[in-house]
Amino acid sequence: MVCVSRLFKRFVFVLSVAIFAALGLGFGLGEFGLFGVHAGADQDGAYRQMRVYAEVLKKVQTDYVTEPNITDVTTGALHGLLESLDSDSSYLTPTEYKIYKDRPTTGVAQVGITVSKRFGYATVVSVTPGSPADKEHFADGDVIESIGETSTRELSLAVIRLMLDGKPGTQLTLSVVRPRKPDPDKLTLTRILPASVPITEQEYEGLTILYLKPGALTEARVDEIASRIKAAGKGRKVLLDLRDSSGDDAEQGIRLANFFLKQGTLATLEGQKFPTQTFTADPQKFLTDAPLAVLVNRGTYGAAELAAAAILDARRGDVVGERTFGEGSVQKTIELPDGAALLLTVAKYQSPAGKKIEDDAVTPNVAVEAPAVDEDQEAAPAKGDEPLTKALDLLKAKSS
């Protein structure tokens, strides 16, 4: 039998650790995978699992039809194991991690889509209005089967996001599977620098209802929402449209909720070895107690979900529309000795009622399905928009 190299043994060891973490055997990477074995009640069972997994890998090495590249085999297995935990956890090879560390933070051109990974492939969560992706009629739920010639099934989410970005004017070819079409589309998009899309603002019912659609929840955008609410004056009902609203900065979603909630818990952040954080409303940041309704859909993602969940749990206003995407976690970068790295989820945000956003998403108290998308027709916000119509009706019925 061919001897197993040190590199191979180390991959087996790290791989086994990831399995134990996923199975809930109580082995943390900090205690077990990198710094030694954690002594616990399940230690004997863990060793048995390690032996089984090592034996499987040895059989692959010695009995497969051709001699496999063990580094490729274990790298692929590590990708799969980390993704089995959640879509945000990733294994980065030394080359991928170097690119990840050296990625630019300014001057990055994009095609205008937020993606996550569901069912093994990159999935569109939301689309920026006016972006190259919007002009090609991308919609939430579209599956990006491949980027160029590379299947997204073989890529971690972190790498997928890196590949979507690039220099202004460069092109990106995507193979896209759409729920409403039987065959994939192959589309070429040109990356552009992100443009600042203004908040959509509309007055309804004789200026008594203020409609605000912020798009991405950045710090500047949340500041702008605060200015619009203050300018509207007391008593103005607010319809906050968080459909297709994304944002990775959880703090901004919590800030937004605080505008409408004067007291109480807005969210908590918990993990196995992560110190629990509780985010409480600051009365100084409270802006209005006017009647409120919030619109959400499958493209409501991240920070926007935190805002909707806080408002829903406090019964501060009606949340109308479809179940949200489900994204709300914190990742830690763990560097490995060979230059590779793990991006490991170490904590998840919870709503005030204790529901994990990433696991449970946000389910509206008033469920209304969105109308089917017509690619050849751009609908106005109020025309044929059943969720919007329902939210307006609910607000009309409330006294200021």
C-alpha positions as CSV (number, residue, x, y, z in Angstrom):
1,M,0.0,0.0,0.0
2,V,1.3,3.5,-0.9
3,C,2.4,5.5,2.2
4,V,0.4,8.5,3.1
5,S,2.4,11.7,3.0
6,R,2.6,14.3,5.8
7,L,0.6,16.7,3.7
8,F,-2.0,14.1,3.1
9,K,-2.2,13.3,6.8
10,R,-2.6,17.0,7.7
11,F,-5.4,17.4,5.1
12,V,-7.1,14.3,6.6
13,F,-6.8,15.8,10.1
14,V,-8.2,19.3,9.1
15,L,-10.9,17.7,7.1
16,S,-11.9,15.5,9.9
17,V,-12.1,18.5,12.2
18,A,-14.5,20.2,9.9
19,I,-16.7,17.1,9.8
20,F,-16.8,17.0,13.6
21,A,-17.8,20.7,13.8
22,A,-20.5,20.2,11.3
23,L,-21.9,17.1,13.2
24,G,-21.9,19.0,16.4
25,L,-19.4,16.8,18.2
26,G,-18.1,19.7,20.2
27,F,-14.7,20.2,18.7
28,G,-13.8,23.8,18.0
29,L,-11.2,24.6,15.5
30,G,-9.4,26.7,18.0
31,E,-9.1,23.8,20.4
32,F,-8.9,20.8,18.1
33,G,-8.0,21.3,14.5
34,L,-5.1,23.7,14.9
35,F,-3.9,23.4,18.5
36,G,-4.5,19.9,19.6
37,V,-7.2,17.4,20.5
38,H,-10.0,18.6,22.8
39,A,-10.7,16.0,25.6
40,G,-14.4,15.3,25.9
41,A,-17.0,12.7,26.2
42,D,-17.1,12.2,22.4
43,Q,-13.4,11.8,22.0
44,D,-13.4,8.1,21.3
45,G,-16.2,8.5,18.7
46,A,-14.2,11.3,17.1
47,Y,-11.2,9.1,16.7
48,R,-13.3,6.4,15.2
49,Q,-14.7,8.9,12.7
50,M,-11.2,10.1,11.9
51,R,-10.0,6.5,11.2
52,V,-13.0,5.9,8.9
53,Y,-12.4,9.0,7.0
54,A,-8.6,8.4,6.7
55,E,-9.3,4.9,5.4
56,V,-11.7,6.3,2.7
57,L,-9.1,8.7,1.5
58,K,-6.4,6.1,1.4
59,K,-8.7,3.8,-0.6
60,V,-9.2,6.7,-3.0
61,Q,-5.5,7.2,-3.3
62,T,-4.7,3.5,-3.8
63,D,-7.7,1.9,-5.6
64,Y,-9.2,4.7,-7.8
65,V,-9.1,4.0,-11.5
66,T,-6.1,6.4,-11.9
67,E,-3.8,7.8,-9.4
68,P,-5.6,10.9,-8.1
69,N,-4.0,14.2,-7.2
70,I,-4.6,14.1,-3.5
71,T,-4.1,17.8,-3.0
72,D,-7.0,18.4,-5.5
73,V,-9.1,15.7,-3.9
74,T,-8.7,17.1,-0.4
75,T,-9.1,20.7,-1.5
76,G,-12.4,19.9,-3.2
77,A,-13.5,18.0,-0.1
78,L,-12.6,21.0,2.2
79,H,-14.6,23.3,-0.1
80,G,-17.6,21.0,0.3
81,L,-17.2,20.6,4.0
82,L,-17.1,24.3,4.8
83,E,-20.1,25.0,2.6
84,S,-22.0,22.2,4.3
85,L,-21.9,24.4,7.4
86,D,-23.4,27.4,5.7
87,S,-23.0,29.4,2.5
88,D,-20.7,32.0,4.0
89,S,-18.1,29.6,5.4
90,S,-15.4,28.9,2.9
91,Y,-12.1,27.2,2.4
92,L,-9.5,29.3,0.5
93,T,-6.5,27.7,-1.1
94,P,-3.2,29.5,-0.6
95,T,-3.6,31.1,-4.0
96,E,-7.2,32.1,-3.4
97,Y,-6.4,33.5,0.0
98,K,-3.6,35.7,-1.4
99,I,-6.0,37.1,-3.9
100,Y,-8.6,37.6,-1.2
101,K,-6.2,39.5,1.0
102,D,-4.9,41.6,-1.8
103,R,-8.3,42.5,-3.2
104,P,-8.7,46.2,-3.8
105,T,-11.2,48.1,-1.7
106,T,-11.7,51.2,-4.0
107,G,-12.2,51.6,-7.7
108,V,-13.9,48.2,-8.0
109,A,-16.2,47.8,-10.9
110,Q,-19.3,45.5,-10.6
111,V,-22.2,44.2,-12.7
112,G,-24.8,45.0,-10.0
113,I,-25.8,41.8,-8.4
114,T,-25.7,40.5,-4.8
115,V,-25.1,36.7,-4.7
116,S,-25.2,34.0,-2.2
117,K,-24.9,30.2,-2.6
118,R,-27.8,27.9,-2.4
119,F,-28.2,24.4,-3.6
120,G,-24.5,24.3,-4.5
121,Y,-24.5,27.1,-7.0
122,A,-24.3,30.9,-6.9
123,T,-27.8,32.4,-6.7
124,V,-28.8,36.0,-7.3
125,V,-30.3,37.6,-4.2
126,S,-30.9,41.2,-5.4
127,V,-30.1,43.4,-8.4
128,T,-29.1,47.0,-8.4
129,P,-31.5,49.2,-10.4
130,G,-29.9,50.6,-13.6
131,S,-26.9,48.2,-13.4
132,P,-25.7,46.0,-16.3
133,A,-27.4,43.0,-14.6
134,D,-30.7,44.9,-14.3
135,K,-30.5,45.8,-18.1
136,E,-30.2,42.0,-18.8
137,H,-33.3,41.4,-16.6
138,F,-31.5,39.5,-13.8
139,A,-33.9,38.8,-10.9
140,D,-33.6,37.2,-7.5
141,G,-33.6,33.4,-7.7
142,D,-31.6,33.3,-11.0
143,V,-28.9,30.7,-10.7
144,I,-25.4,31.5,-12.0
145,E,-24.3,28.1,-13.3
146,S,-20.9,29.2,-14.4
147,I,-18.5,32.2,-14.5
148,G,-16.7,32.0,-17.8
149,E,-15.9,28.3,-18.1
150,T,-15.8,27.6,-14.3
151,S,-18.9,26.1,-12.6
152,T,-19.9,28.0,-9.5
153,R,-20.5,24.7,-7.8
154,E,-16.7,24.3,-7.6
155,L,-16.1,27.7,-6.1
156,S,-16.5,29.1,-2.6
157,L,-18.8,32.1,-2.2
158,A,-15.9,34.4,-1.3
159,V,-14.2,33.5,-4.6
160,I,-17.4,33.9,-6.6
161,R,-17.8,37.4,-5.3
162,L,-14.1,38.2,-6.2
163,M,-14.7,36.9,-9.7
164,L,-17.8,39.0,-10.3
165,D,-15.8,42.2,-9.5
166,G,-13.0,43.6,-11.6
167,K,-11.6,46.7,-13.4
168,P,-14.0,49.2,-15.1
169,G,-14.8,48.2,-18.7
170,T,-13.8,44.6,-18.4
171,Q,-16.3,41.9,-19.4
172,L,-17.8,39.0,-17.5
173,T,-19.5,36.0,-19.1
174,L,-22.1,34.2,-17.1
175,S,-24.3,31.2,-17.8
176,V,-27.6,31.9,-16.0
177,V,-30.4,29.5,-15.3
178,R,-33.7,31.4,-14.7
179,P,-36.7,29.9,-13.0
180,R,-39.0,31.2,-15.8
181,K,-36.9,29.7,-18.7
182,P,-36.2,26.1,-19.6
183,D,-32.7,26.7,-21.0
184,P,-29.7,28.6,-19.6
185,D,-28.8,32.0,-21.0
186,K,-25.2,32.9,-21.7
187,L,-24.8,36.6,-21.1
188,T,-21.8,38.9,-21.3
189,L,-21.9,41.9,-19.0
190,T,-19.5,44.9,-18.8
191,R,-18.4,45.9,-15.3
192,I,-18.9,49.5,-14.3
193,L,-18.2,51.5,-11.2
194,P,-21.2,51.5,-8.8
195,A,-23.4,54.5,-9.2
196,S,-25.2,56.0,-6.3
197,V,-28.9,55.2,-6.9
198,P,-31.1,57.8,-5.2
199,I,-33.7,56.8,-2.7
200,T,-37.1,56.3,-4.3
201,E,-39.5,58.7,-2.6
202,Q,-43.2,59.0,-3.3
203,E,-46.2,60.6,-1.5
204,Y,-49.5,58.8,-1.3
205,E,-53.0,59.8,-0.1
206,G,-52.7,63.5,-0.2
207,L,-49.1,63.6,1.3
208,T,-50.1,61.6,4.4
209,I,-48.0,58.5,3.5
210,L,-44.3,58.8,2.8
211,Y,-42.9,55.9,0.6
212,L,-39.2,55.3,0.9
213,K,-37.2,52.6,-1.0
214,P,-33.6,52.9,0.0
215,G,-31.9,50.0,-2.0
216,A,-28.6,49.0,-0.4
217,L,-28.4,49.9,3.3
218,T,-25.1,51.7,3.5
219,E,-24.3,54.3,6.2
220,A,-24.9,57.2,3.8
221,R,-28.2,55.7,2.7
222,V,-29.4,55.2,6.3
223,D,-28.4,58.8,7.1
224,E,-30.5,59.9,4.1
225,I,-33.5,58.0,5.4
226,A,-33.2,59.8,8.7
227,S,-33.1,63.1,6.9
228,R,-36.2,62.3,4.9
229,I,-38.2,61.2,8.0
230,K,-37.2,64.3,9.9
231,A,-38.2,66.5,6.9
232,A,-41.6,64.8,6.6
233,G,-42.6,66.0,10.1
234,K,-44.5,64.3,12.9
235,G,-47.5,62.2,12.1
236,R,-46.6,61.3,8.5
237,K,-47.2,57.6,8.0
238,V,-44.2,55.7,6.6
239,L,-44.0,52.9,4.1
240,L,-40.5,51.5,4.1
241,D,-39.8,49.4,1.0
242,L,-37.0,47.0,1.8
243,R,-37.6,44.7,-1.2
244,D,-34.4,43.7,-3.0
245,S,-32.5,45.7,-0.3
246,S,-29.1,44.3,0.5
247,G,-26.2,45.3,2.7
248,D,-23.5,43.5,4.7
249,D,-23.2,46.1,7.4
250,A,-25.5,44.8,10.1
251,E,-25.1,48.0,12.1
252,Q,-27.0,49.9,9.5
253,G,-30.0,47.6,9.7
254,I,-30.0,48.0,13.5
255,R,-29.7,51.8,13.1
256,L,-32.7,51.8,10.7
257,A,-34.8,49.9,13.2
258,N,-33.9,52.3,16.0
259,F,-35.5,55.2,14.0
260,F,-38.9,53.6,14.6
261,L,-38.3,51.9,18.0
262,K,-37.6,53.9,21.1
263,Q,-36.8,51.1,23.5
264,G,-36.3,47.4,23.7
265,T,-34.0,44.8,22.1
266,L,-33.3,45.3,18.4
267,A,-31.1,42.2,17.8
268,T,-28.6,39.8,19.5
269,L,-25.5,38.2,18.2
270,E,-24.5,34.8,19.5
271,G,-22.0,32.0,18.8
272,Q,-20.5,28.9,20.4
273,K,-17.4,30.8,21.5
274,F,-18.5,34.3,20.5
275,P,-19.3,36.7,23.4
276,T,-23.1,37.4,23.2
277,Q,-23.9,41.0,22.1
278,T,-27.3,42.6,22.7
279,F,-28.3,45.6,20.6
280,T,-30.8,47.8,22.5
281,A,-32.7,50.8,21.1
282,D,-31.2,54.2,21.9
283,P,-34.0,56.7,22.7
284,Q,-31.8,59.5,21.4
285,K,-31.8,57.9,17.9
286,F,-35.6,57.4,17.8
287,L,-37.3,59.5,15.1
288,T,-41.0,58.7,14.7
289,D,-43.9,56.8,16.2
290,A,-46.1,57.4,13.2
291,P,-47.8,54.3,11.7
292,L,-45.4,52.2,9.7
293,A,-45.5,49.4,7.2
294,V,-42.4,47.5,5.8
295,L,-42.3,45.7,2.4
296,V,-40.0,42.6,2.1
297,N,-39.4,39.9,-0.5
298,R,-36.9,37.1,-1.3
299,G,-34.3,39.8,-2.2
300,T,-34.4,41.4,1.3
301,Y,-31.0,40.5,2.5
302,G,-28.7,41.0,5.5
303,A,-29.0,44.4,7.2
304,A,-32.5,44.9,5.8
305,E,-33.6,41.7,7.4
306,L,-32.4,42.8,10.8
307,A,-34.5,46.0,10.5
308,A,-37.6,44.1,9.4
309,A,-37.2,41.5,12.1
310,A,-36.9,44.1,14.9
311,I,-40.0,46.0,13.7
312,L,-42.0,42.8,13.3
313,D,-41.1,41.4,16.7
314,A,-41.9,44.7,18.4
315,R,-45.2,44.8,16.6
316,R,-44.3,48.3,15.6
317,G,-45.7,48.0,12.1
318,D,-46.9,45.5,9.6
319,V,-44.3,43.6,7.6
320,V,-45.9,42.8,4.2
321,G,-44.7,40.6,1.3
322,E,-42.7,37.4,1.0
323,R,-40.3,35.5,3.2
324,T,-36.8,37.1,3.1
325,F,-33.6,35.5,2.0
326,G,-32.0,34.7,5.4
327,E,-28.6,36.2,5.9
328,G,-27.1,37.4,9.1
329,S,-23.8,36.1,10.4
330,V,-20.2,37.0,11.3
331,Q,-17.2,35.3,9.8
332,K,-13.7,34.9,11.3
333,T,-10.6,34.4,9.1
334,I,-8.4,31.5,10.4
335,E,-5.1,31.2,8.6
336,L,-3.7,27.7,8.1
337,P,0.0,26.8,8.2
338,D,0.3,26.2,4.4
339,G,-1.0,29.7,3.5
340,A,-4.6,28.6,3.0
341,A,-7.4,30.0,5.2
342,L,-10.9,29.3,6.5
343,L,-13.6,31.9,6.5
344,L,-15.7,30.4,9.3
345,T,-19.0,31.6,10.6
346,V,-18.6,32.2,14.3
347,A,-21.8,34.0,15.2
348,K,-25.3,34.6,14.0
349,Y,-27.7,37.4,14.4
350,Q,-31.1,36.8,16.1
351,S,-34.3,38.7,16.1
352,P,-35.6,40.1,19.4
353,A,-37.8,37.0,19.6
354,G,-34.8,34.7,19.3
355,K,-35.1,33.6,15.7
356,K,-31.8,33.3,13.8
357,I,-32.0,35.4,10.7
358,E,-29.8,33.1,8.7
359,D,-31.8,30.0,9.6
360,D,-35.3,31.3,9.8
361,A,-35.2,34.5,7.7
362,V,-38.1,36.9,8.3
363,T,-41.7,35.8,7.6
364,P,-44.1,38.7,7.1
365,N,-47.2,38.9,9.3
366,V,-49.1,39.9,6.1
367,A,-48.1,37.5,3.3
368,V,-48.5,38.7,-0.2
369,E,-46.8,37.1,-3.2
370,A,-45.1,39.3,-5.7
371,P,-46.5,39.3,-9.3
372,A,-44.6,37.3,-11.9
373,V,-41.8,39.2,-13.6
374,D,-42.3,40.2,-17.2
375,E,-38.9,40.7,-18.8
376,D,-40.2,42.8,-21.6
377,Q,-42.1,45.3,-19.5
378,E,-40.9,47.5,-16.8
379,A,-43.7,48.0,-14.2
380,A,-44.1,51.2,-12.3
381,P,-43.9,50.8,-8.5
382,A,-47.6,51.1,-7.9
383,K,-49.0,49.4,-11.1
384,G,-49.7,45.7,-10.6
385,D,-47.8,45.7,-7.3
386,E,-50.0,43.7,-5.0
387,P,-47.7,43.9,-1.9
388,L,-47.4,47.7,-2.3
389,T,-51.2,48.1,-2.7
390,K,-51.8,45.9,0.4
391,A,-49.3,47.9,2.5
392,L,-50.9,51.2,1.5
393,D,-54.4,49.9,2.4
394,L,-53.1,48.9,5.8
395,L,-51.6,52.3,6.4
396,K,-54.7,54.1,5.2
397,A,-56.7,52.2,7.9
398,K,-54.4,53.4,10.7
399,S,-55.0,56.7,12.5
400,S,-52.0,59.0,12.7
